[in-house]
């Protein structure tokens, strides 16, 4: 299965991640990556696309997809070896291995937990391509 991260959504107050299915006038129809149930998401739900999220580093921001790629590399494409319930120090140490330049003041343990949780959901859903690779430059010019 190949999905762009921008089609994968986080909805505050609803656990897990969702795949965008279709768009209505004032709502989106989304499907849970956890249980496959389809639900409406309204404009008031403050839906966020994973493609729009970045992680703070000392110098800049790194797109979430690139951070997921770093995790995938560390974990050989398998789910994370660290538990989301791990102590804060263990989470920070893991994050240092994945993204050594991450901003320790602005990236909280709760953010690292969410990153690990989301990565695991994506891997279990067989979504393993986190950054767009421009393989066919001609097709993108013609679109």
C-alpha positions in Angstrom: 0.0 0.0 0.0 1.3 3.4 -0.9 -0.1 6.5 0.7 1.3 10.0 0.9 1.7 11.2 4.5 -0.5 14.2 3.6 -3.4 11.7 3.2 -2.8 10.4 6.8 -4.5 12.4 9.4 -4.4 12.9 13.2 -7.6 14.1 14.8 -7.2 15.5 18.3 -9.4 13.6 20.8 -9.6 10.5 18.6 -7.0 7.8 19.1 -4.8 6.5 16.3 -4.4 7.8 12.8 -6.9 8.1 9.9 -6.7 7.8 6.1 -8.6 10.4 4.1 -11.3 8.7 2.1 -13.3 11.6 0.7 -14.2 15.2 1.3 -17.7 16.7 1.7 -18.9 20.3 2.1 -18.1 20.7 5.8 -16.5 17.4 6.6 -14.0 14.7 5.7 -14.7 11.0 5.6 -11.8 9.2 7.3 -11.0 5.6 8.0 -9.2 4.5 11.1 -5.8 2.8 10.4 -6.3 0.9 13.7 -9.8 -0.7 13.2 -10.8 0.3 9.7 -14.0 2.1 10.8 -15.1 5.1 8.8 -16.2 8.2 10.5 -16.9 11.8 9.6 -14.4 14.5 10.7 -15.7 18.0 10.9 -13.9 21.4 10.4 -14.2 21.9 14.2 -12.1 18.8 14.8 -8.8 20.6 13.9 -7.7 17.7 11.7 -3.9 17.7 11.0 -2.2 16.0 8.1 1.0 14.2 9.0 2.5 15.7 5.9 2.2 19.2 7.6 4.0 18.2 10.8 7.7 18.8 11.4 10.1 18.1 14.4 12.1 21.0 15.8 15.9 20.7 15.6 18.6 23.0 16.8 18.9 24.7 13.4 15.6 24.1 11.5 12.6 21.8 11.3 12.7 18.3 9.8 9.5 17.0 8.2 7.9 14.2 10.1 8.2 11.9 7.1 12.0 12.2 7.2 12.0 11.4 11.0 9.9 8.3 10.3 12.4 7.3 7.7 15.2 7.6 10.3 13.1 5.4 12.7 12.5 2.9 9.9 16.3 2.8 9.2 17.1 2.3 12.9 14.4 -0.4 13.3 15.0 -2.1 9.9 11.4 -1.4 8.8 10.0 -3.1 11.9 7.9 -1.6 14.7 9.8 0.4 17.3 11.7 -1.5 19.9 11.0 1.1 22.6 7.7 1.2 24.4 5.6 4.4 24.4 5.3 4.0 28.1 9.1 4.0 28.6 10.6 6.6 31.0 11.2 10.1 29.7 15.0 9.6 29.8 14.8 6.4 27.6 12.5 8.2 25.2 15.0 11.1 24.9 17.9 8.7 24.4 16.0 6.9 21.6 15.2 10.3 20.0 18.9 11.2 20.0 19.6 8.0 18.1 16.9 8.7 15.5 17.4 12.5 15.2 20.6 13.6 17.0 20.0 17.3 16.4 16.5 17.4 17.7 15.7 20.4 19.9 15.6 19.1 23.5 13.8 22.2 24.8 10.9 22.1 22.3 10.4 18.4 21.6 8.8 16.9 24.7 8.6 13.2 25.8 4.9 13.3 24.9 5.9 14.3 21.3 8.3 11.4 21.2 5.6 9.0 22.5 3.2 10.2 19.7 6.0 9.8 17.1 6.6 6.2 18.2 2.9 5.4 18.4 2.2 6.9 14.9 5.2 5.1 13.4 4.0 1.8 14.8 0.4 2.4 13.5 1.8 3.2 10.0 4.1 0.1 10.0 1.2 -2.2 11.1 -0.9 -0.7 8.3 1.9 -1.5 5.8 2.5 2.2 5.1 6.3 2.3 4.9 7.0 5.1 2.4 7.4 8.3 4.4 9.0 10.6 2.0 8.1 11.3 -1.6 10.6 10.1 -4.1 10.5 11.9 -7.4 11.0 8.9 -9.7 9.2 10.3 -12.7 10.0 14.0 -13.2 8.2 14.1 -16.6 4.8 13.1 -15.1 4.9 15.8 -12.4 5.6 18.5 -15.0 2.7 17.5 -17.2 0.1 17.3 -14.3 
